[in-house]
Amino acid sequence: MKPNLKACGQAMVTAMVNAVLAVALMLLVEFAISGTFQVPKPYLWAGLLIWLVIFAGQFWRQRHLCNSYNTHQESGGHSH
C-alpha cells in the first residue's frame, strides 16, 4: 500500500505543476492577444484535463518504478 501512496503523491505533484504551467502559458498567450487578463472557463477545463492525463500517466509510471524497486530489493539485489 505504501508504494501506491508514494506514487500517488509524486504523480499528483508532477501533474499539478504541469497543469499550472500549461494554464499560465495559455493565460499569457490570451493576454498577449487580447490585452486583458481574464480566465475563460475552457482554459480551466483544459487545465483539469491536462492534470488528469499527466496524473494518470505519472501514477502508472511511479507505481511501476516503486514495484520494480521493491521486487529488486526482495530478490536480494544490491544497489550501489
C-alpha positions as a Markdown table, in Angstrom:
| # | Residue | x | y | z |
|---|---|---|---|---|
| 1 | Met | 0.0 | 0.0 | 0.0 |
| 2 | Lys | 2.8 | 2.4 | 0.8 |
| 3 | Pro | 4.3 | 2.4 | -2.7 |
| 4 | Asn | 0.9 | 3.3 | -4.1 |
| 5 | Leu | 0.6 | 6.3 | -1.7 |
| 6 | Lys | 4.1 | 7.4 | -2.6 |
| 7 | Ala | 3.4 | 7.0 | -6.3 |
| 8 | Cys | 0.1 | 8.9 | -5.9 |
| 9 | Gly | 1.8 | 11.8 | -4.1 |
| 10 | Gln | 4.6 | 12.2 | -6.6 |
| 11 | Ala | 2.2 | 11.9 | -9.6 |
| 12 | Met | -0.1 | 14.5 | -8.0 |
| 13 | Val | 2.7 | 17.0 | -7.6 |
| 14 | Thr | 4.0 | 16.4 | -11.1 |
| 15 | Ala | 0.6 | 16.7 | -12.6 |
| 16 | Met | -0.3 | 19.9 | -10.6 |
| 17 | Val | 3.0 | 21.6 | -11.6 |
| 18 | Asn | 2.5 | 20.8 | -15.3 |
| 19 | Ala | -1.2 | 21.8 | -15.3 |
| 20 | Val | -0.5 | 25.1 | -13.6 |
| 21 | Leu | 2.3 | 25.8 | -16.1 |
| 22 | Ala | 0.1 | 25.0 | -19.0 |
| 23 | Val | -2.8 | 27.2 | -17.8 |
| 24 | Ala | -0.3 | 30.0 | -17.1 |
| 25 | Leu | 1.0 | 29.7 | -20.6 |
| 26 | Met | -2.5 | 29.8 | -22.1 |
| 27 | Leu | -3.3 | 32.9 | -20.0 |
| 28 | Leu | -0.1 | 34.6 | -21.1 |
| 29 | Val | -0.9 | 34.0 | -24.7 |
| 30 | Glu | -4.5 | 35.2 | -24.1 |
| 31 | Phe | -3.2 | 38.3 | -22.5 |
| 32 | Ala | -0.7 | 38.9 | -25.4 |
| 33 | Ile | -3.6 | 38.5 | -27.9 |
| 34 | Ser | -6.5 | 40.3 | -26.2 |
| 35 | Gly | -4.6 | 42.7 | -23.8 |
| 36 | Thr | -6.9 | 41.8 | -21.0 |
| 37 | Phe | -6.3 | 39.4 | -18.1 |
| 38 | Gln | -9.3 | 37.1 | -17.7 |
| 39 | Val | -9.7 | 33.3 | -17.2 |
| 40 | Pro | -12.1 | 31.8 | -19.7 |
| 41 | Lys | -13.8 | 28.6 | -18.5 |
| 42 | Pro | -12.4 | 26.5 | -21.3 |
| 43 | Tyr | -8.9 | 27.2 | -20.0 |
| 44 | Leu | -9.8 | 25.8 | -16.6 |
| 45 | Trp | -11.3 | 22.7 | -18.2 |
| 46 | Ala | -8.2 | 22.3 | -20.3 |
| 47 | Gly | -6.0 | 22.6 | -17.2 |
| 48 | Leu | -8.1 | 20.0 | -15.4 |
| 49 | Leu | -7.8 | 17.7 | -18.4 |
| 50 | Ile | -4.1 | 18.2 | -18.6 |
| 51 | Trp | -3.8 | 17.4 | -14.8 |
| 52 | Leu | -5.9 | 14.3 | -15.2 |
| 53 | Val | -3.9 | 12.9 | -18.1 |
| 54 | Ile | -0.5 | 13.7 | -16.6 |
| 55 | Phe | -1.6 | 12.3 | -13.2 |
| 56 | Ala | -2.7 | 9.0 | -14.7 |
| 57 | Gly | 0.5 | 8.6 | -16.7 |
| 58 | Gln | 2.8 | 9.6 | -13.8 |
| 59 | Phe | 0.9 | 7.5 | -11.3 |
| 60 | Trp | 1.3 | 4.4 | -13.5 |
| 61 | Arg | 4.9 | 5.2 | -14.1 |
| 62 | Gln | 5.8 | 5.9 | -10.4 |
| 63 | Arg | 3.9 | 2.8 | -9.3 |
| 64 | His | 5.7 | 0.7 | -11.8 |
| 65 | Leu | 9.1 | 2.1 | -10.7 |
| 66 | Cys | 8.3 | 1.5 | -7.0 |
| 67 | Asn | 7.2 | -2.0 | -7.7 |
| 68 | Ser | 10.3 | -2.7 | -9.7 |
| 69 | Tyr | 12.5 | -1.3 | -7.0 |
| 70 | Asn | 10.7 | -3.4 | -4.3 |
| 71 | Thr | 10.9 | -6.6 | -6.4 |
| 72 | His | 14.7 | -5.9 | -6.9 |
| 73 | Gln | 15.2 | -5.4 | -3.2 |
| 74 | Glu | 13.2 | -8.6 | -2.3 |
| 75 | Ser | 15.2 | -10.7 | -4.7 |
| 76 | Gly | 18.4 | -9.9 | -3.0 |
| 77 | Gly | 19.7 | -7.4 | -5.5 |
| 78 | His | 22.3 | -4.9 | -4.3 |
| 79 | Ser | 22.1 | -1.2 | -5.1 |
| 80 | His | 25.2 | 1.0 | -5.2 |
